[in-house]
Amino acid sequence: MAKRIDDRARYPDLAGRGVFVSGGASGIGAAFVAAFAAQGSRVAFIDIADAPAKVLAERFGSERVRYFRCDVRDIAALQSAIAAAEATFGPLRVLINNAARDDRHAFADVTQGYWDESLAVNLRHHFFAAQAVAPGMMRAGGGSIINLGSVSWMRGIAGFAAYSTSKAAINGFTRTLARELGVHNIRVNSIVPGAIVTERQKALWLTPEKEQAFLDAQCLKFRLSEDDVARTALFLASDEARGITGQNLIVDAGLAQTSG
């Protein structure tokens, strides 16, 4: 059973620290927002789903959490949202590039437009968000950038080639950026989730048969939740992980290990 957010490990250095989360209104993104807010961080998040975003922001109050509507496909809007977050909460010491959409798609049906759209939603904004927060992190003496990958490309599952390509690219992007920004004490890592139970998954394609298939394939025989990913992000963002950079930390209960 996942711990409640107020029962998790405490990271005192995260208190008061500015955090920016993309895609924070629901699912894993909302778990990030809640987890950092519970640590006393000042969290700005973006999304395009106004209703759940406003409920989440109101849950913690404007002193700790602010919602800025932004579509990550619009890079100028993303840069403006990051600037607004910095104006509200001061230096952003933590960036979590979370926004993504794991839509299934048949190989034969993918058009050039769909391909470009998938990379815009799942990959491109990672680079430009990092580029936007880096100067402030440098001035503040360092920071932590956390990108969200996926074990989908490691497992070679058919049905979402564009999505998996984006997530595979995040591996290389993370390692390259860690080298580029390390001299400024900015750590860059990625979290690579496995089969995480979210409301979106349950609504769109999660069936009892698929639930069992995931359990059968995993080394650990319990289903992972958004909270398992959020707790990993807290550690990577904190000073406890001060020596960790350029890593792709897999949180999948051994799912990728048992495939292939």
C-alpha positions as CSV (number, residue, x, y, z in Angstrom):
1,M,0.0,0.0,0.0
2,A,1.3,3.4,-0.9
3,K,2.1,5.8,1.9
4,R,0.1,8.9,2.5
5,I,1.9,12.0,1.4
6,D,2.3,13.2,4.9
7,D,3.9,9.9,6.0
8,R,6.7,9.9,3.5
9,A,10.4,10.6,4.2
10,R,11.2,14.2,4.9
11,Y,13.7,16.2,2.9
12,P,14.3,19.5,4.8
13,D,16.3,21.1,2.0
14,L,13.1,20.9,-0.2
15,A,11.2,23.3,2.1
16,G,10.8,26.6,0.4
17,R,12.4,25.4,-2.8
18,G,10.9,26.5,-6.1
19,V,9.6,23.6,-8.2
20,F,8.1,23.6,-11.7
21,V,6.1,20.6,-13.0
22,S,4.6,20.2,-16.5
23,G,1.4,18.2,-16.9
24,G,0.7,18.6,-13.2
25,A,-3.1,18.4,-13.1
26,S,-3.6,14.7,-13.0
27,G,-2.0,11.3,-12.8
28,I,1.7,11.1,-12.0
29,G,2.0,14.9,-12.5
30,A,-0.5,15.6,-9.7
31,A,1.3,13.2,-7.5
32,F,4.5,15.3,-8.0
33,V,2.7,18.5,-7.1
34,A,1.2,17.0,-4.0
35,A,4.4,15.4,-2.9
36,F,6.6,18.5,-3.2
37,A,3.9,20.7,-1.6
38,A,3.8,18.3,1.3
39,Q,7.6,18.9,1.7
40,G,7.0,22.6,2.0
41,S,8.2,23.4,-1.5
42,R,6.7,26.2,-3.6
43,V,5.2,24.4,-6.6
44,A,4.2,25.9,-9.9
45,F,2.6,23.6,-12.4
46,I,1.2,23.8,-15.9
47,D,-1.5,21.9,-17.8
48,I,-4.5,22.5,-20.1
49,A,-7.0,20.7,-17.9
50,D,-8.4,23.6,-16.0
51,A,-10.9,21.9,-13.7
52,P,-8.7,19.3,-12.0
53,A,-5.8,21.8,-12.0
54,K,-7.7,24.4,-10.1
55,V,-9.0,21.8,-7.5
56,L,-5.4,20.7,-6.9
57,A,-4.1,24.2,-6.5
58,E,-6.8,25.1,-4.1
59,R,-6.1,22.1,-2.1
60,F,-2.7,23.5,-1.0
61,G,-3.3,27.3,-1.3
62,S,-1.6,29.9,-3.4
63,E,1.3,30.3,-1.0
64,R,2.5,26.8,-1.8
65,V,1.0,25.9,-5.2
66,R,0.1,27.9,-8.3
67,Y,-1.4,26.7,-11.6
68,F,-0.5,28.3,-14.9
69,R,-2.5,27.2,-17.9
70,C,-0.1,26.3,-20.7
71,D,0.1,23.9,-23.6
72,V,3.6,22.5,-23.8
73,R,3.4,22.4,-27.6
74,D,3.5,26.2,-27.5
75,I,7.2,26.9,-26.6
76,A,6.7,30.6,-26.3
77,A,3.9,30.0,-23.8
78,L,6.0,27.5,-21.9
79,Q,8.8,30.0,-21.6
80,S,6.3,32.7,-20.4
81,A,4.9,30.3,-17.8
82,I,8.3,29.5,-16.4
83,A,9.1,33.2,-16.2
84,A,5.8,33.8,-14.4
85,A,6.6,31.0,-12.0
86,E,10.0,32.5,-11.2
87,A,8.4,35.9,-10.6
88,T,5.9,34.2,-8.2
89,F,8.2,31.8,-6.3
90,G,11.7,33.0,-7.0
91,P,14.4,30.7,-8.4
92,L,13.2,27.4,-9.7
93,R,15.6,24.8,-8.2
94,V,13.7,21.8,-9.4
95,L,12.2,21.2,-12.9
96,I,10.1,18.1,-13.6
97,N,9.5,17.5,-17.3
98,N,6.4,15.3,-17.0
99,A,3.8,16.3,-19.6
100,A,3.2,13.4,-22.1
101,R,0.4,11.5,-23.8
102,D,0.9,7.8,-24.4
103,D,-1.8,7.4,-27.1
104,R,-1.8,4.1,-28.9
105,H,-1.4,4.3,-32.7
106,A,-1.1,1.8,-35.5
107,F,2.2,1.9,-37.5
108,A,0.4,2.1,-40.8
109,D,-1.8,5.0,-39.7
110,V,0.9,7.4,-38.5
111,T,1.2,10.6,-40.7
112,Q,3.9,13.2,-40.7
113,G,1.6,15.5,-38.8
114,Y,0.9,12.9,-36.1
115,W,4.6,12.1,-35.7
116,D,5.5,15.8,-35.3
117,E,2.6,16.2,-32.8
118,S,3.8,13.3,-30.7
119,L,7.3,14.5,-30.5
120,A,6.0,18.0,-29.6
121,V,3.9,16.6,-26.7
122,N,6.3,14.0,-25.5
123,L,9.9,15.3,-26.1
124,R,10.4,18.8,-27.5
125,H,9.3,20.7,-24.4
126,H,11.8,18.9,-22.2
127,F,14.6,20.7,-24.0
128,F,13.1,24.1,-24.0
129,A,11.9,24.0,-20.4
130,A,15.4,23.0,-19.3
131,Q,16.8,25.8,-21.4
132,A,14.5,28.3,-19.7
133,V,15.1,27.3,-16.1
134,A,18.9,26.8,-16.4
135,P,19.9,30.5,-16.0
136,G,18.0,30.8,-12.8
137,M,19.4,27.6,-11.4
138,M,22.9,28.8,-12.2
139,R,22.3,32.1,-10.4
140,A,20.9,30.1,-7.4
141,G,23.9,27.8,-7.2
142,G,22.5,24.7,-8.8
143,G,19.4,22.6,-9.2
144,S,17.8,19.4,-10.3
145,I,16.2,18.6,-13.6
146,I,14.1,15.4,-13.8
147,N,12.8,14.1,-17.1
148,L,10.1,11.4,-17.4
149,G,11.0,8.5,-19.6
150,S,9.2,5.2,-20.0
151,V,10.0,1.5,-20.2
152,S,7.9,1.2,-23.3
153,W,10.9,1.5,-25.6
154,M,13.0,-0.9,-23.5
155,R,10.2,-3.5,-23.8
156,G,9.7,-3.0,-27.5
157,I,5.9,-3.1,-27.3
158,A,4.0,-2.5,-30.5
159,G,1.3,0.1,-30.8
160,F,3.0,3.4,-29.9
161,A,6.2,3.8,-32.0
162,A,6.1,7.6,-31.9
163,Y,5.6,7.7,-28.1
164,S,8.3,5.1,-27.5
165,T,10.7,7.0,-29.8
166,S,10.2,10.2,-27.8
167,K,10.8,8.4,-24.5
168,A,14.0,6.6,-25.8
169,A,15.3,10.0,-26.9
170,I,14.9,11.3,-23.3
171,N,17.6,8.8,-22.2
172,G,20.2,10.4,-24.5
173,F,19.0,14.0,-23.8
174,T,19.3,13.3,-20.0
175,R,22.9,12.1,-20.3
176,T,24.0,14.8,-22.6
177,L,22.4,17.6,-20.5
178,A,24.0,16.2,-17.3
179,R,27.4,16.7,-18.9
180,E,26.6,20.2,-20.2
181,L,25.1,21.6,-17.0
182,G,27.1,19.7,-14.4
183,V,29.7,22.4,-14.2
184,H,27.0,24.7,-12.8
185,N,26.0,22.2,-10.1
186,I,22.8,21.3,-12.0
187,R,22.0,17.6,-11.9
188,V,19.9,16.0,-14.7
189,N,18.3,12.6,-14.3
190,S,15.3,10.8,-15.6
191,I,12.8,8.6,-13.9
192,V,11.6,5.7,-16.1
193,P,8.3,4.4,-14.9
194,G,6.8,1.1,-15.7
195,A,3.2,0.2,-15.6
196,I,1.7,2.8,-13.3
197,V,-2.0,2.7,-12.3
198,T,-3.6,6.0,-13.1
199,E,-7.1,7.1,-13.7
200,R,-6.3,7.6,-17.4
201,Q,-5.0,4.1,-17.7
202,K,-8.1,2.7,-16.0
203,A,-10.4,4.7,-18.2
204,L,-8.8,3.9,-21.5
205,W,-7.3,0.4,-21.6
206,L,-6.6,-1.2,-18.3
207,T,-8.6,-4.5,-17.9
208,P,-8.4,-7.2,-15.3
209,E,-6.5,-9.3,-17.8
210,K,-3.9,-6.6,-18.5
211,E,-3.6,-6.1,-14.7
212,Q,-2.7,-9.7,-14.3
213,A,-0.4,-9.7,-17.3
214,F,1.6,-6.8,-15.7
215,L,1.9,-8.7,-12.4
216,D,3.0,-11.8,-14.1
217,A,5.7,-9.9,-16.0
218,Q,7.0,-7.9,-13.0
219,C,9.6,-9.2,-10.5
220,L,7.6,-7.6,-7.7
221,K,4.1,-8.7,-7.4
222,F,2.2,-5.5,-6.6
223,R,0.9,-2.7,-8.9
224,L,2.8,0.5,-8.8
225,S,1.0,3.8,-8.2
226,E,1.8,7.5,-9.1
227,D,3.1,7.8,-5.5
228,D,5.9,5.4,-6.2
229,V,7.2,7.7,-8.9
230,A,6.7,10.9,-6.9
231,R,8.7,9.5,-4.0
232,T,11.6,8.8,-6.4
233,A,11.4,12.4,-7.6
234,L,11.6,13.8,-4.1
235,F,14.9,11.9,-3.5
236,L,16.4,12.9,-6.9
237,A,15.4,16.6,-6.3
238,S,16.8,16.7,-2.8
239,D,20.4,17.2,-1.6
240,E,20.5,13.5,-0.6
241,A,21.0,12.8,-4.3
242,R,23.8,15.4,-4.7
243,G,26.1,12.9,-6.4
244,I,23.6,11.5,-8.8
245,T,23.4,12.9,-12.4
246,G,23.1,11.6,-15.9
247,Q,21.1,8.5,-14.7
248,N,17.9,6.9,-15.9
249,L,16.3,5.5,-12.7
250,I,13.8,2.7,-13.6
251,V,10.8,2.4,-11.3
252,D,9.0,-0.5,-12.8
253,A,8.9,-3.4,-10.2
254,G,11.2,-5.3,-12.6
255,L,8.9,-5.2,-15.6
256,A,11.5,-4.3,-18.2
257,Q,14.0,-6.8,-16.8
258,T,11.7,-9.7,-17.4
259,S,10.8,-8.9,-21.0
260,G,12.6,-9.9,-24.1
